[in-house]
């Protein structure tokens, strides 16, 4: 069973619109491109055909991803920050001695912001969930190193 992903209503609406576009007009457009390329003849050496099929594969993969994401989404307001690290909050932390500011949650929530995003299932995310400002912990990075983390600030994500 897939874990629910927290999404703001704006993020949900944006992703639902993307899914609708990909499932309708984008699918029809790529089908037309494939058919036009087929009519050119030999498919083995037809770059347009292969490019269109690759694009079709990417569209279908994104449709599957969005369908599953929206099916399991937990939609609500951005978490009001109370100084505790939760999914959907913006965290400022000292990570291995350097200050980082990031959104804890899904890239899909962040939309067009330029914030880095860490999943709550990532090594860093799972280590800091529930911590308060001033608290410290360590987590084991994928390379096996222990990384020190101190929570400096927790803010409400404003989109």
N, C-alpha and C positions, 0 to 999 in steps of 0.2 A: 504494500500500500504506500502511495506517495505521501510525503509530508506536505502539509499545507504551507503555502508561501504567503506571507502577509503582503497585501497590496493596498495602496490607497485607492479610493474610488476613481480618482483621476487616472492612476496607472492602469486600473482594470479597464476603464473606458477606452483608453488609448490602445491597449493591447487587443481589446475586442474589436475595435475599428480596424486594426492591422490585420487581424484574423479574417474579418469580413472581406477586406480588400484582396488578401491573398487567396481566399477560397473562391472568390468570384472573378472579378476582372483580371487579376494577375494570372490565374489558372487558364482563363480563356485566351489571354494574350500569348502565353507560352505555348499553348496548344497550337495556335495559329503559326507561330514561329517554327515549331517542329514540322508542321505540315508543309509549310513553304519550303523549308530546307529539304524535306523528303522529295519534293517534286523536282529538285535540282539533280537528282540521280544518285550515283554511287555513294552510299552512306559511309563506306570505309574511309574515304578521304574527304568527307564533307565537314569542314571545320564549323560551319554554321549550325549544322545538325547536332554535332557533339557539344558545342557551347550551349545550345538551347536545352539539350537533355541534362547537362550539368546544372543549368539554371533551374530546370524543372525539379531536379532532385533537391536543390537547396530550398525551393519554395515548399515542397512537400514536407521536408524535415522541419521547417519553421512552423508550418501548419500543425504538425503533430505536437511540436513543443508548446505552441500557444494553446492548443486545445487542452492538453494535459495541465498546463499551468493555470488556465482559467477555471478548469473543472475542479481543481483542488485549492483554489485561492481562498484565503481568509481576507475578506474585504472590510476595511474600516478606516477610521481616521488615523493619521500619523500619531504614534504614541507620544503623549505628553511627557516630557522629560521630568523626572523627579530625582535626577542625579544617579539613576541606576541604569546600567547598560541592558538594553532590551532590543529585540529585533525592531527595525524601523527608526532607530535613534542614530544621531550623528555623534561619533565618539572622537575625542582628542586624547591620544595616549602617547606615552613615551615607550617606544618599541625598540628594544636593543639600544637605548640611549638617544634615539632620534625621535623627534615629535612627528606624529602622523595624525591626520584628520580624515575620517572615513565614515561611510554609512554602513551600519551593520544590517544586513538583509539581502535583498535580491537586486541584481543589476536592473531588473525590470522596474523597480520602484524609482530608481534614480533618474530614469528618463534622460534628459539632456544635460543634467548637471555634470560637472567635471570631477565630482567626488570619486575617490576610490571606493570600491564596494567589497566587503568581506561577508561571505555567507555565515550564518550562525552555526553551520555545520563544519566550517573550516577550523583548522587547529587554533588559530587566533580567536575566531568567533566563539567557539565552544569554551575556550579558556576564560573569556571575559564576561560572558552572559551572567547577569546578576551582580556584577561588581559595582561598587559605589565609587564616587570621586575620591581619589587619594589611596584607594586600595591597590595592592600589587599582587602579581602572580607570575608564573612562568608557563610556557607551553613548549612542546617539542615540535620544531619545524620539520617539514618533510625530509630535510637533509640530516635529521637526527640531532641537531643542535638545540639546546635549551635556550629560549629567548625570554628575557625579562620584559615585563609589561607593567606600566603604572597608568591608571586612569587619571587623566588631568581634567577632563570636562565631558559632560554628556548633555546633548541638546536635542530639542524636538526637531525632526526633519521637516523642513518647510517646502520641499519640492523645488 
